[in-house]
Amino acid sequence: GMQPVVGNDRIPADVLCLKDMSPLSLKVIELRASEIAAVLINPLQCFHLNQSPPSDPILSSNNRNVGTTPGYKEWLHKLRQVCTQCNVPLIFDEVYTGFRLEPRGAQGAYDVKADIVVYGKTLGGGLPIGICCGPKDLMQRGDKLKAARINYVIGTFAGHPFVMATMNAFLKWLQTPETIKSYDTMHENIDRFISKANSSFKEKGYPIQLASWFSVWSILYSDPGRYHWMFQYYLKDAGVNLSWVGTGRLLFSLEWQHKDYDRLLERLFVACEAMKKGGWWDPPVANIKQKLGVEVATAVAKNVLSMLSGSS
């Protein structure tokens, strides 16, 4: 089943949408274990807990709340324990997080072993493919009690020789000591970049701050403002490529070296200076809410007075 959204009129009568990091969610799994086929979780939720992806189109002020959620690792361990006790398979959606965080993805980052893991084109060496991995007892397509009951599996590039070859090459590359060490180097470079960038922004008076979770990062705004959503366009003009969420979610490359991070910081400075020169970060000259309240109150008072004078 799927959640009801525009274009999907299916009623999700067979899906339970539970809240992350809630003791009640664990209790529901325990009490309804006999009804639950599996628990599916996206580890990226730790970056914006129980919220939609932080995108610029919905950015109205400095109301973006992203960053690693304290206690999320412990929560996943509790979830793993409950699923094991209740004999309910735990599925990790690692289409986004797989191999971007560390060689084992979110499983390695949080030291949690899922029963089934779903990957995307990263595992295919960049080619379009979806992969579902798991043990034999969970992945078997047939029902041993009903011989004619077979799960139909199909994909656009399923089993394509070229995709299989690139996947094989990727997995061999992933297991080399040099690759494993490159993840540690990337994390060190990211920590250095985030620290240097935030201190520089504060020193130059730019109202932005960076937050990261392994190779995933986001731009936060330290002061209220109605035009923060425009910063994405100044970044693009400065040569920084962004996805549809704009400054809400970005990625660092495993291949980046010190010079690449320094280049990015330089481009961020260019975009910040242009944004500041354009006046988009200037403090408001008036309290918009207060001014609007006065206008509304004045209009209401005039209407009441006109009604009273008309009745008299």
Secondary structure as GFF3:
##gff-version 3
##sequence-region A 1 312
A	DSSP	alpha_helix	23	31	.	.	.	ID=ss1
A	DSSP	three_ten_helix	33	35	.	.	.	ID=ss2
A	DSSP	beta_strand	39	41	.	.	.	ID=ss3
A	DSSP	three_ten_helix	43	47	.	.	.	ID=ss4
A	DSSP	three_ten_helix	56	58	.	.	.	ID=ss5
A	DSSP	alpha_helix	72	85	.	.	.	ID=ss6
A	DSSP	beta_strand	90	93	.	.	.	ID=ss7
A	DSSP	alpha_helix	105	110	.	.	.	ID=ss8
A	DSSP	beta_strand	116	119	.	.	.	ID=ss9
A	DSSP	beta_strand	131	133	.	.	.	ID=ss10
A	DSSP	alpha_helix	136	139	.	.	.	ID=ss11
A	DSSP	beta_strand	142	143	.	.	.	ID=ss12
A	DSSP	beta_strand	146	150	.	.	.	ID=ss13
A	DSSP	alpha_helix	161	174	.	.	.	ID=ss14
A	DSSP	alpha_helix	177	204	.	.	.	ID=ss15
A	DSSP	beta_strand	208	213	.	.	.	ID=ss16
A	DSSP	beta_strand	216	221	.	.	.	ID=ss17
A	DSSP	three_ten_helix	228	230	.	.	.	ID=ss18
A	DSSP	alpha_helix	231	237	.	.	.	ID=ss19
A	DSSP	three_ten_helix	246	248	.	.	.	ID=ss20
A	DSSP	beta_strand	250	251	.	.	.	ID=ss21
A	DSSP	alpha_helix	258	277	.	.	.	ID=ss22
A	DSSP	alpha_helix	288	311	.	.	.	ID=ss23
###
